[in-house]
Amino acid sequence: MGLPGIAEAAESIEPESAYAVLAKAQKLERAGRDVIHLEIGEPDFATEHRINQAGIAAINAGQTRYNPTAGIGPLREAIAAELGRRSERKISASEVVVGPGAKPLLFLPTLAIIEAGDEVIYPDPGFPTYEAMVRVAGGKGVPVPLVEANGFSFDLDVLRQRISERTKLIVLNSPSNPTGGVIPLSDLEEVAKLAQRHNCWVLSDEIYSRMCFDGVKAPSVASIDGMAERTIVVDGFSKTYAMTGWRLGYGVMPERLASKVNLLAVHAFGCTAQFTQFAGLEAITGPQTQIDTLMAEYQRRRDVLVDGLNSITGISCRKPAGAFYAFPNVQSLGESSEAIADRLLSETGVALLPGNAFGAAGEGYLRICFAKPIPELLQAVERMRAFFG
């Protein structure tokens, strides 16, 4: 008798390439190699002291118990108020579900919405979790390419062709991982028209929404007339507040969906750590000045990296409007993205990701995280210049 089987959906899920590249890079380091890590999308700044202290104070006060699955009331109210202020709409705490990171709030609404055979449109290149969550839910993924010439917004012609009566959900991500592109309001308005015409949901991943450059703003599709009642906004504390290890995210959605997502969360993770939520409460209600400081530093790093990349023959790179990723075009080099990324790591010690790790439309590009000190970015550029030269 053979061993019991594993579900096809689980068998077919691919890992996130960032962690695979990190493992290769760490193996090289153990062998004595010097590696510049530009593969993992994580702030290199420490969590603010005031946020740490709020978490510590919560632990010392005994805030280490079970708590409501949707999150503690003060945090949900603060999230509703803050997101309502930013999106200029009224949001109730009953529309907020808190989770251990933003990923559960991508997965659980998808499970609540998608049935076998339903189609889900998502960006290509895009965050690998989008394809994975659709597959696990039994849906059919329908990737729509992002276009470099359009600031890495959707190819709207392809979007119009691929949306259908079978489309149940459209996934947006702005600013984008991996491109750093911001979807302009005019494109969001077209997405909104299509979503309403075809009566489908929109899941808007806004984890980088407060990380924009050059005065650019990332508008939310939920702010467009008629969209709040069909939109799930997903955000979190990892990127904006440098709280990746705290594992704290949230989803804001119509109450009728939030109640179902809350039920799924009961059985998926029970609740989110109380002390983490009190740290998040301090983050969102306390002074926000450090965000401006961090974004000014990220913009300096972006400019240094992108200028350096554009000085290398065969590479062209748009300045990303948001997030902390550069997505240089290396199509003229005549090798696959994966081959270039592998060789850069093995031959120069620069760890970055191939663009096709984020979808077929990412072929010909590389993803570089510039959440690193400027000297490291300059060193990486010089290693890449020697490599390509």
Stockholm file with secondary structure:
# STOCKHOLM 1.0

chainA/1-389         MGLPGIAEAAESIEPESAYAVLAKAQKLERAGRDVIHLEIGEPDFATEHRINQAGIAAINAGQTRYNPTAGIGPLREAIAAELGRRSERKISASEVVVGPGAKPLLFLPTLAIIEAGDEVIYPDPGFPTYEAMVRVAGGKGVPVPLVEANGFSFDLDVLRQRISERTKLIVLNSPSNPTGGVIPLSDLEEVAKLAQRHNCWVLSDEIYSRMCFDGVKAPSVASIDGMAERTIVVDGFSKTYAMTGWRLGYGVMPERLASKVNLLAVHAFGCTAQFTQFAGLEAITGPQTQIDTLMAEYQRRRDVLVDGLNSITGISCRKPAGAFYAFPNVQSLGESSEAIADRLLSETGVALLPGNAFGAAGEGYLRICFAKPIPELLQAVERMRAFFG
#=GR chainA/1-389 SS CCCCCCCHHHHTCCCCHHHHHHHHHHHHHHTTCCCEECSSCCCCSCCCHHHHHHHHHHHHTTCCSCCCTTCCHHHHHHHHHHHHHHHTSCCCGGGEEEESSSHHHHHHHHHHHCCTTCEEEEEESCCHHHHHHHHHHTCEEEEEEEEGGGTTEECHHHHHHHCCTTEEEEEEESSCTTTCCCCCHHHHHHHHHHHHHTTCEEEEECTTTTCBCTTCCCCCGGGSTTCGGGEEEEEESTTTTTCGGGCCEEEECCHHHHHHHHHHHHHHTSCCCHHHHHHHHHHHHSCCHHHHHHHHHHHHHHHHHHHHHHTSTTCBCCCCSBTTEECCBCGGGCSCHHHHHHHIIIIICEECEEGGGGCGGGTTBEEEECCSCHHHHHHHHHHHHHHHC
#=GC SS_cons         CCCCCCCHHHHTCCCCHHHHHHHHHHHHHHTTCCCEECSSCCCCSCCCHHHHHHHHHHHHTTCCSCCCTTCCHHHHHHHHHHHHHHHTSCCCGGGEEEESSSHHHHHHHHHHHCCTTCEEEEEESCCHHHHHHHHHHTCEEEEEEEEGGGTTEECHHHHHHHCCTTEEEEEEESSCTTTCCCCCHHHHHHHHHHHHHTTCEEEEECTTTTCBCTTCCCCCGGGSTTCGGGEEEEEESTTTTTCGGGCCEEEECCHHHHHHHHHHHHHHTSCCCHHHHHHHHHHHHSCCHHHHHHHHHHHHHHHHHHHHHHTSTTCBCCCCSBTTEECCBCGGGCSCHHHHHHHIIIIICEECEEGGGGCGGGTTBEEEECCSCHHHHHHHHHHHHHHHC
//
